[in-house]
Amino acid sequence: MKKIFKILGNPIVKWSALAAVGLTTLSIVGANYVADGREKEIEPELEAFTQKVPVETEYNDTAIALKTLSAKLGFDLYSWPEDVNSKYAPQIENIEVEPRAKQAWEKISDPLEEYIDAQILKPNSEIDPPPVELQEYLKANAKTLEQIRQVIASQSKPGWHTNLTPVLEGDYELALPGYFASIDLQQILALDILEKQRQGQSDAAREMLEAAWQIHASFQDNPYLIGQLVFLINGRYIAGTMRKLGDLPVEWQERLVAHNYSQSMLESIHGEFFGMFNVIRNVAPAEIFETVQFGDSHTIQTGFQGTVEKVKGMLLSPVTKPWLRFTAIDTYQVGKYDLEQYQAQPPNICASDVVESEKQPAAWNILTKKIGQPSLINQVVKAEKYRLDLELTQKILQAKALAAETGKWPATLPNLESDLCPGYEWVYAVAEDGTMSLSLSQEPKWAAERKEKHDLPLTYSGKLPDVTAKTPASQPSS
């Protein structure tokens, strides 16, 4: 032991230790200085992003009316704890879902989803009679559904309360709005539209389709990623229902291709990347040695357990902080690169539905590898597939509109080349028995998997009477 103290007391050893500490301190200071500069390059990008997307929005009267009417259908439309900060808080507080209405909705929710899925998965205009319980639900709620239609027809498009700032700042403990009830509402409206069409009330079906579309469109620029994903689910019901209707005005064809849904999805993903950047760089160093929470689905257990490991974490905090900052920077830059590459050269969705990330996180960026950030960019593929659904729907409406004018299917359709899939085109044909058909020239590799997921078919066939038969004037659904 005396020898050890003697060695430690040696001036050379003492000064070597001090030099090592000094160099380490200088390295940490230097690393933080470099991180400062790199972060300042990203912060203006975040500021520019907040000027481009609707970071914070408020309800409007239409949305409050829809929330009130949806409560009569048995569910709370677009609920959010942050509603207490809305100027409409007093009205929202008075909206209550009655137990009887909730029970009635819960009784038919599963049969409703099964019925709607079965109808829109048919690659034609056929509509089966809904089960008796669904017909009874429509009759019991006919007045409420008509009120919803009138609210949309007489007022502006719904506006919803959002605040993306906490997400951009990395506050992943913030509860996001409850979007899933909007799916419930779209399923009910789809049921009403299909039943009106089946009963020959084509004008009434179109009027309710307009209401469903306006509600759907109100979410198309939603800044949250979860909002965009739910929006695409709702879009499936809109497009699938639309294919069942007869001749629709030409304006509907223009609507289907007017909005770039992929761009909206990319912007929501960009917001997620900013959120990751801030949450990683702001996390307390000692916490990284325990558990770090990145949303509901990204819990990172680092594996450090017990008092000894926590002490190690505290001792390494000065080193950990710059590592976290560079991790945040690297994570954002990888995500930004993927976004830019995708926008510069969108992939051919019909050839492949997997987006390969060319730039990988740095070897020391273990957090991003655990989070699985590259999977986020693949979410935009869902938007691309929805756009392909709309492209086919637009062709179906085009054929029906021309048939309604002439009394027969057109010999061909204009612009059959796919805008989304270079090298692919829509094959249009009219068989001898008068059946019109539309399909892609090549079936995507993911088509079989798509059928298993109950996505919309990429084919369609229809008989001429579907669009040329005269229908009675619109009347309230009985």
HELIX and SHEET records of a PDB file:
HELIX    1   1 LYS A    2  LEU A    8  1                                   7    
HELIX    2   2 PRO A   11  LYS A   52  1                                  42    
HELIX    3   3 ASP A   61  LEU A   73  1                                  13    
HELIX    4   4 PRO A   81  ASN A   85  5                                   5    
HELIX    5   5 ALA A   89  GLU A   93  1                                   5    
HELIX    6   6 PRO A   99  ILE A  120  1                                  22    
HELIX    7   7 VAL A  132  ALA A  140  1                                   9    
HELIX    8   8 ALA A  142  SER A  154  1                                  13    
HELIX    9   9 THR A  165  LEU A  168  1                                   4    
HELIX   10  10 PHE A  180  ARG A  198  1                                  19    
HELIX   11  11 SER A  202  ALA A  217  1                                  16    
HELIX   12  12 LEU A  225  MET A  242  1                                  18    
HELIX   13  13 VAL A  250  ALA A  258  1                                   9    
HELIX   14  14 TYR A  261  ASN A  282  1                                  22    
HELIX   15  15 PRO A  285  PHE A  289  5                                   5    
HELIX   16  16 GLY A  306  ALA A  344  1                                  39    
HELIX   17  17 ILE A  366  ILE A  371  1                                   6    
HELIX   18  18 PRO A  374  ILE A  377  1                                   4    
HELIX   19  19 VAL A  380  THR A  406  1                                  27    
HELIX   20  20 ALA A  447  GLU A  452  1                                   6    
HELIX   21  21 PRO A  465  THR A  468  1                                   4    
SHEET    1   A 2 GLU A  56  THR A  57  0                                        
SHEET    2   A 2 THR A 162  ASN A 163 -1                                        
SHEET    1   B 2 THR A 291  GLN A 293  0                                        
SHEET    2   B 2 THR A 299  GLN A 301 -1                                        
SHEET    1   C 3 TRP A 426  VAL A 430  0                                        
SHEET    2   C 3 MET A 436  LEU A 440 -1                                        
SHEET    3   C 3 THR A 459  GLY A 462 -1                                        
END                                                                             
